[in-house]
Amino acid sequence: MSAIKRETKRRLLSMIHNVQAKVDQVRVNALLDRYDASVYQNQNPKEVKSVLFIITRLVRFSGGQTSILRLGTELHKLGYKVGYAVYKPQSKEEMRICAASNLSGFQGELYTMQELNQMYENNSFDVVVASSWDTLSFAKKLKKYTMYFVQDYEPYFYPFGEIFLLAKKTYEQGAHMVSLGNWNAEMIKKECSLVSPIDVIDFPYEKKEYPKKERDYMAYAKKKHFVMAVYLKYYGKRLPCILQYMMTDVVEKFAKDGITLEVKYFGEAKNFTVKGGKNQGMLNKKELLALYEEADFGMVASMSNISLIPYEMLATGLPLVEFEDGTFEYFFPKDSAIMTSIDPNDLYHKLKAAISDPAVLVRHQERAADYMKDLSWKKTGFQFHEVLERLCENS
């Protein structure tokens, strides 16, 4: 390489480095401008009749926001006044559209950023619940009993660094935490210095929306065409690159055996470019159910707290593939799914083994169904209600 080319390359890399550094600085500074690092001192309320959830902004196709709406709706059914407020600009109409898209018939009132700002002076809610690490500072500003609905260990959403630290420190700022499932609680206890309580409620799913489909697993042994529904999100915790690499390799291996493995990715925008299959885009509940019923296998990378997707797939009787390095077996009993490493050869051989001996799929479904039979949002909502009741007992 000539000296001129080396110098051009050096300048280009330096320019890219400086641009990236500037982008990171702008992003972190924007976060710091609305970040309250102080430790909040909670005082138990004498009664709890109203609960306000703080959300970044409402978006469609969000499993996390669907869970918030389900929890709030169950609390509303139990007699609480329930609200959902966003801290970023969003019209009330857009909020309604997004909320209804995630959960039609949700119960509770929606509050815009402007209405939230007014509450800083006159907040009538008894308990304020942060729903993610970036919302805690806004919950603390409302100066009522502050809780934190933890659906994941959010530092893992980011590379180790400044935003990782900001997210981690929110678990040490005095909010009473309620974890959806025990894994988050165990991670927080292990990684953080706790100064406030942390309760655990069950991770449920909605039975009515994903009924079981009768499937002939034994017919798998003679099939030459299989459909695999693969949950794909760009977030690193969902292994987007590893998944596509694995599926590309496994599809080729099956083709050499005279078997067509048709991979249908879902969860990302329709224009998201994929390899090893076709992108179905973001699907609503009706479309999700249709895909689960069409597919022969489902695959999810639950590398941090589990999502609703594995529950939904298993509820419909769809055989599931999960990762040994993830959290699936923290929630489900062993032998509830095909567990693979990140090695494409491992996935290929385990799928082949399941196809050759479909009785293993029957066993997986029986174990998963037995575990899920007692789960419901009604039960989980009542567990949250019990946490709220204990606040008053200790006031």
C-alpha positions as CSV (number, residue, x, y, z in Angstrom):
1,M,0.0,0.0,0.0
2,S,1.4,3.4,-1.0
3,A,2.1,6.1,1.6
4,I,-0.8,8.2,0.1
5,K,-3.3,5.3,0.5
6,R,-2.1,4.7,4.0
7,E,-2.6,8.3,4.9
8,T,-6.0,8.4,3.3
9,K,-7.0,5.3,5.2
10,R,-5.7,6.8,8.5
11,R,-7.7,10.0,8.0
12,L,-10.8,8.1,7.1
13,L,-10.6,6.0,10.2
14,S,-9.9,9.0,12.3
15,M,-12.9,10.8,10.9
16,I,-15.2,7.8,11.6
17,H,-13.8,7.6,15.1
18,N,-14.5,11.3,15.8
19,V,-18.0,11.1,14.3
20,Q,-18.8,8.0,16.4
21,A,-17.4,9.7,19.5
22,K,-19.6,12.8,18.8
23,V,-22.7,10.8,18.3
24,D,-22.1,8.9,21.6
25,Q,-21.4,12.2,23.4
26,V,-24.7,13.8,22.2
27,R,-26.6,10.7,23.1
28,V,-25.2,10.3,26.6
29,N,-25.5,14.0,27.3
30,A,-29.2,14.0,26.3
31,L,-29.7,11.1,28.7
32,L,-27.8,12.8,31.5
33,D,-29.9,16.0,31.1
34,R,-33.0,14.0,32.2
35,Y,-31.2,11.6,34.6
36,D,-31.7,11.9,38.3
37,A,-29.0,9.9,40.1
38,S,-30.3,10.7,43.6
39,V,-31.6,8.0,46.0
40,Y,-35.3,8.4,46.6
41,Q,-36.7,8.0,50.1
42,N,-40.1,6.3,49.9
43,Q,-42.8,6.7,52.5
44,N,-45.4,4.0,52.6
45,P,-48.9,5.3,51.7
46,K,-51.8,4.9,54.1
47,E,-54.0,3.7,51.3
48,V,-53.5,2.9,47.6
49,K,-56.4,3.6,45.3
50,S,-54.6,4.8,42.2
51,V,-51.6,3.7,40.2
52,L,-49.8,5.6,37.5
53,F,-47.3,3.9,35.1
54,I,-44.6,6.0,33.4
55,I,-43.7,5.0,29.8
56,T,-41.2,6.5,27.4
57,R,-43.8,6.8,24.6
58,L,-46.3,4.3,23.4
59,V,-45.4,2.2,20.3
60,R,-47.1,-0.6,18.5
61,F,-45.9,-4.3,18.6
62,S,-44.3,-3.9,22.0
63,G,-44.4,-7.0,24.2
64,G,-43.2,-4.9,27.2
65,Q,-45.9,-2.3,26.8
66,T,-48.5,-5.0,26.3
67,S,-47.5,-6.4,29.6
68,I,-47.8,-3.0,31.3
69,L,-51.3,-2.5,29.8
70,R,-52.3,-6.0,30.9
71,L,-51.1,-5.4,34.4
72,G,-52.8,-2.0,34.5
73,T,-56.0,-3.5,33.2
74,E,-56.0,-6.2,35.8
75,L,-55.5,-3.6,38.5
76,H,-58.4,-1.5,37.1
77,K,-60.6,-4.6,37.3
78,L,-59.6,-4.9,41.0
79,G,-60.9,-1.3,41.6
80,Y,-57.8,0.9,41.2
81,K,-57.7,4.1,39.2
82,V,-55.0,3.4,36.6
83,G,-53.1,5.8,34.4
84,Y,-50.4,5.5,31.7
85,A,-48.3,8.6,31.1
86,V,-45.5,9.2,28.5
87,Y,-42.6,11.6,29.1
88,K,-41.8,12.1,25.4
89,P,-44.0,14.2,23.1
90,Q,-47.0,12.2,21.6
91,S,-50.5,13.0,20.8
92,K,-53.4,11.5,22.7
93,E,-54.8,10.0,19.5
94,E,-51.5,8.3,18.6
95,M,-51.3,7.0,22.2
96,R,-54.8,5.4,21.9
97,I,-53.9,3.8,18.5
98,C,-50.7,2.3,19.9
99,A,-52.2,1.2,23.2
100,A,-55.2,-0.5,21.4
101,S,-52.8,-2.1,19.0
102,N,-51.0,-3.8,21.8
103,L,-54.1,-4.6,23.9
104,S,-57.6,-3.9,22.5
105,G,-60.0,-3.1,25.3
106,F,-57.2,-2.0,27.8
107,Q,-58.5,-0.2,30.9
108,G,-57.1,3.0,32.3
109,E,-56.5,6.6,31.3
110,L,-53.8,7.9,29.0
111,Y,-51.8,11.0,29.8
112,T,-49.6,13.0,27.4
113,M,-46.2,14.5,28.3
114,Q,-47.9,17.9,28.8
115,E,-50.4,16.3,31.3
116,L,-47.5,14.5,33.0
117,N,-45.7,17.8,33.4
118,Q,-48.8,19.3,35.1
119,M,-48.8,16.4,37.6
120,Y,-45.4,17.5,38.9
121,E,-47.3,20.3,40.7
122,N,-50.5,18.4,41.4
123,N,-50.3,14.6,41.4
124,S,-53.4,12.8,42.6
125,F,-52.0,9.2,42.1
126,D,-51.0,7.3,45.3
127,V,-48.3,5.1,43.6
128,V,-46.1,5.9,40.6
129,V,-44.5,3.0,38.7
130,A,-41.5,3.4,36.5
131,S,-41.6,0.9,33.6
132,S,-38.0,1.1,32.3
133,W,-34.7,2.5,33.5
134,D,-35.1,5.8,31.6
135,T,-38.5,6.5,33.2
136,L,-37.4,6.2,36.8
137,S,-36.2,9.8,37.0
138,F,-39.7,11.0,35.9
139,A,-41.4,8.8,38.4
140,K,-39.3,10.2,41.2
141,K,-40.3,13.7,40.2
142,L,-43.9,13.0,41.1
143,K,-43.0,12.7,44.8
144,K,-45.3,9.8,45.6
145,Y,-44.5,6.2,46.6
146,T,-42.3,5.1,43.7
147,M,-42.2,1.6,42.3
148,Y,-40.3,0.1,39.4
149,F,-41.9,-2.6,37.2
150,V,-38.8,-4.6,36.1
151,Q,-39.3,-6.7,33.0
152,D,-35.7,-7.3,32.2
153,Y,-32.2,-6.6,33.4
154,E,-31.8,-3.6,31.3
155,P,-28.1,-2.9,31.5
156,Y,-27.7,-5.9,29.2
157,F,-29.5,-3.9,26.5
158,Y,-26.2,-2.0,26.0
159,P,-22.5,-2.6,25.6
160,F,-20.5,-2.3,28.8
161,G,-20.0,1.5,29.2
162,E,-21.8,4.7,30.2
163,I,-25.4,3.8,29.3
164,F,-24.9,0.3,30.9
165,L,-23.9,2.1,34.1
166,L,-26.8,4.6,34.0
167,A,-29.3,1.7,33.6
168,K,-27.7,-0.4,36.3
169,K,-27.7,2.5,38.9
170,T,-31.5,2.9,38.6
171,Y,-31.9,-0.3,40.6
172,E,-30.0,1.4,43.5
173,Q,-32.0,4.6,43.7
174,G,-34.7,3.6,46.3
175,A,-37.7,2.6,44.1
176,H,-39.6,-0.4,45.4
177,M,-39.0,-3.0,42.6
178,V,-41.5,-5.6,41.3
179,S,-39.9,-8.1,39.0
180,L,-41.8,-10.0,36.3
181,G,-40.3,-13.4,37.0
182,N,-37.5,-14.3,39.3
183,W,-34.5,-14.0,36.9
184,N,-34.5,-10.1,37.0
185,A,-34.6,-10.1,40.8
186,E,-31.7,-12.6,41.0
187,M,-29.6,-10.5,38.6
188,I,-30.3,-7.3,40.5
189,K,-29.4,-8.9,43.8
190,K,-26.2,-10.3,42.3
191,E,-25.0,-7.2,40.4
192,C,-26.4,-4.3,42.4
193,S,-26.2,-2.8,45.9
194,L,-29.9,-2.9,47.0
195,V,-31.4,-0.1,49.2
196,S,-35.0,-0.9,48.6
197,P,-37.4,-3.9,48.5
198,I,-37.8,-6.2,45.5
199,D,-40.8,-8.4,45.0
200,V,-41.5,-11.0,42.3
201,I,-44.7,-11.8,40.4
202,D,-45.3,-14.6,37.9
203,F,-44.4,-14.1,34.2
204,P,-47.8,-15.0,32.6
205,Y,-49.3,-15.2,29.1
206,E,-52.8,-14.7,27.7
207,K,-54.4,-18.2,27.1
208,K,-57.4,-16.9,25.1
209,E,-55.3,-15.3,22.4
210,Y,-53.2,-18.3,21.6
211,P,-55.3,-21.5,21.8
212,K,-53.7,-24.9,21.3
213,K,-53.8,-26.3,17.8
214,E,-54.0,-30.1,17.4
215,R,-50.9,-31.2,15.6
216,D,-49.7,-34.5,14.2
217,Y,-46.1,-34.5,15.5
218,M,-45.7,-38.1,14.4
219,A,-46.1,-37.1,10.8
220,Y,-42.9,-35.1,11.0
221,A,-40.9,-38.2,10.4
222,K,-42.2,-38.4,6.8
223,K,-42.3,-34.7,5.9
224,K,-40.0,-33.1,3.3
225,H,-41.0,-29.5,3.9
226,F,-40.9,-27.6,7.2
227,V,-41.7,-24.1,8.2
228,M,-39.7,-22.5,11.1
229,A,-41.0,-19.2,12.7
230,V,-37.9,-17.4,14.0
231,Y,-38.3,-14.3,16.3
232,L,-35.8,-11.8,15.1
233,K,-35.0,-8.4,16.7
234,Y,-32.0,-6.2,16.0
235,Y,-31.2,-6.0,19.7
236,G,-28.0,-7.9,20.6
237,K,-29.8,-9.9,23.4
238,R,-31.8,-11.6,20.6
239,L,-28.7,-12.7,18.7
240,P,-29.8,-11.3,15.3
241,C,-26.5,-12.0,13.5
242,I,-25.9,-15.4,15.1
243,L,-29.5,-16.5,14.3
244,Q,-29.3,-15.6,10.6
245,Y,-25.9,-17.2,10.3
246,M,-27.2,-20.4,11.9
247,M,-30.4,-20.6,9.9
248,T,-28.5,-20.0,6.6
249,D,-26.2,-22.9,7.4
250,V,-29.0,-25.2,8.6
251,V,-31.2,-24.5,5.6
252,E,-28.3,-25.6,3.4
253,K,-27.7,-28.8,5.3
254,F,-31.4,-29.8,5.2
255,A,-31.4,-29.1,1.4
256,K,-28.6,-31.7,1.0
257,D,-30.9,-34.1,2.7
258,G,-33.7,-33.4,0.3
259,I,-35.7,-31.5,2.9
260,T,-36.9,-27.9,2.5
261,L,-36.6,-25.8,5.6
262,E,-38.5,-22.5,5.1
263,V,-37.5,-19.9,7.6
264,K,-40.0,-17.1,8.3
265,Y,-38.5,-14.3,10.5
266,F,-40.8,-11.9,12.4
267,G,-40.4,-9.1,14.9
268,E,-38.5,-6.5,12.9
269,A,-39.7,-4.0,10.3
270,K,-40.7,-5.3,7.0
271,N,-37.8,-3.5,5.3
272,F,-35.2,-5.2,7.6
273,T,-32.8,-7.2,5.4
274,V,-32.4,-10.8,6.4
275,K,-30.4,-13.9,5.4
276,G,-31.4,-17.5,5.5
277,G,-35.1,-16.9,5.2
278,K,-37.9,-14.3,4.5
279,N,-38.8,-11.4,6.7
280,Q,-42.6,-11.3,7.6
281,G,-42.2,-8.0,9.4
282,M,-43.9,-6.9,12.7
283,L,-47.1,-9.0,13.1
284,N,-50.3,-8.2,15.0
285,K,-51.8,-10.9,17.3
286,K,-54.0,-12.4,14.5
287,E,-51.0,-12.6,12.2
288,L,-48.9,-14.1,14.9
289,L,-51.4,-16.8,15.7
290,A,-51.6,-17.6,11.9
291,L,-47.8,-17.9,11.7
292,Y,-47.6,-20.1,14.8
293,E,-50.4,-22.4,13.4
294,E,-48.6,-22.6,10.0
295,A,-45.2,-23.3,11.4
296,D,-43.7,-26.7,12.4
297,F,-41.0,-25.2,14.7
298,G,-40.5,-21.9,16.5
299,M,-37.2,-20.4,17.5
300,V,-36.4,-17.6,20.0
301,A,-33.2,-16.4,21.6
302,S,-34.1,-15.6,25.2
303,M,-30.7,-14.4,26.3
304,S,-31.9,-12.1,29.1
305,N,-35.4,-12.2,30.7
306,I,-37.8,-14.4,28.8
307,S,-40.4,-12.8,26.5
308,L,-44.0,-13.6,25.7
309,I,-43.1,-15.3,22.4
310,P,-41.9,-18.7,23.8
311,Y,-45.1,-18.9,25.9
312,E,-47.3,-18.1,22.9
313,M,-45.6,-20.6,20.7
314,L,-45.8,-23.4,23.2
315,A,-49.4,-22.5,24.1
316,T,-50.4,-23.2,20.4
317,G,-48.5,-26.5,20.5
318,L,-45.6,-25.2,18.3
319,P,-42.4,-27.1,19.1
320,L,-39.8,-24.6,20.4
321,V,-36.1,-24.2,19.9
322,E,-34.3,-22.1,22.5
323,F,-30.6,-21.4,23.5
324,E,-28.7,-23.3,26.2
325,D,-26.9,-20.0,27.1
326,G,-30.2,-18.1,27.6
327,T,-32.8,-18.0,30.4
328,F,-35.5,-20.3,29.0
329,E,-34.7,-23.1,31.5
330,Y,-34.8,-20.6,34.3
331,F,-38.5,-20.4,33.7
332,F,-39.6,-23.7,32.2
333,P,-38.8,-27.2,33.4
334,K,-36.1,-29.1,31.6
335,D,-37.1,-31.0,28.5
336,S,-39.8,-28.5,27.5
337,A,-38.0,-27.4,24.2
338,I,-35.1,-28.3,21.9
339,M,-32.1,-26.6,23.5
340,T,-29.3,-25.6,21.1
341,S,-25.9,-24.1,21.4
342,I,-24.8,-21.3,19.0
343,D,-23.2,-24.0,16.7
344,P,-25.2,-24.5,13.5
345,N,-24.2,-28.2,13.5
346,D,-25.7,-28.7,16.9
347,L,-29.0,-27.1,15.8
348,Y,-29.1,-29.2,12.6
349,H,-28.5,-32.5,14.4
350,K,-31.0,-31.7,17.2
351,L,-33.7,-30.8,14.6
352,K,-33.0,-34.0,12.6
353,A,-33.2,-36.1,15.8
354,A,-36.6,-34.5,16.7
355,I,-37.9,-35.1,13.2
356,S,-36.7,-38.7,13.3
357,D,-38.2,-39.3,16.7
358,P,-41.2,-37.0,17.1
359,A,-42.1,-38.5,20.5
360,V,-39.6,-36.1,22.0
361,L,-41.8,-33.2,20.7
362,V,-44.8,-34.7,22.4
363,R,-42.9,-34.9,25.7
364,H,-41.8,-31.3,25.3
365,Q,-45.4,-30.1,24.8
366,E,-46.7,-32.1,27.8
367,R,-44.1,-30.6,30.1
368,A,-44.5,-27.1,28.9
369,A,-48.4,-27.3,29.1
370,D,-48.2,-28.6,32.6
371,Y,-46.0,-25.7,33.7
372,M,-48.2,-23.0,32.0
373,K,-51.6,-24.3,33.1
374,D,-51.7,-22.2,36.2
375,L,-50.3,-19.0,34.7
376,S,-52.6,-16.0,33.9
377,W,-52.6,-12.2,33.9
378,K,-55.5,-12.3,36.4
379,K,-53.2,-14.2,38.8
380,T,-50.2,-11.9,38.2
381,G,-52.3,-8.8,38.5
382,F,-53.6,-10.0,41.9
383,Q,-50.0,-10.7,43.0
384,F,-49.2,-7.0,42.2
385,H,-52.3,-6.0,44.1
386,E,-51.1,-8.0,47.1
387,V,-47.8,-6.1,47.0
388,L,-49.7,-2.8,47.0
389,E,-51.8,-3.9,50.0
390,R,-48.7,-4.7,52.0
391,L,-47.5,-1.1,51.6
392,C,-50.5,0.1,53.6
393,E,-50.0,-2.5,56.3
394,N,-46.5,-1.2,56.8
395,S,-47.3,2.5,56.7
